[in-house]
Amino acid sequence: MIQRIDSAPGLAPAIGPYSQAVVANGFVFTTGQVPFHADGTAPAAFEDQVRVCIENLRSVLEAAGSGLDLVVKVNAYLTDAGQREPFNRIYAEYFGDAKPARTTVCVDIWDIPFEIECVAVVRTDAVTEEAGA
């Protein structure tokens, strides 16, 4: 069974023909999350943008029955190599010792400073509840 999450609570709806997350075979696959609040605004400071982006990621994961503690793989797309150190510092605040596997690249992305996507395991109790529903 595949579950598609078009719009997680508290986030702006997807702006294209895609789901914010897809749950399949006990995993959740997220789209790239960006550092914008639901109203389209973004903090000025890069460090705060990283926090907003990871909080957006957390919201999508929770809507899918998962969480940051269950992330197994992260892909991060920075637009400036100078972002690496502050990104890593804030990233470590959220992932700490969990340390999912991660790929980070520096790319040119249209009108956004960076993007984060991930794959996570769905909580066992979430899978059980869904199966019983």
Secondary structure by P-SEA (a helix, b strand, c coil): ccccccccccccccccccccccccccbbbbcccccccccccccccaaaaaaaaaaaaaaaaaaaccccccccbbbbbbccccaaaaaaaaaaaacccccccbbbbbbbbccccbbbbbcccccaaaaaaaaac
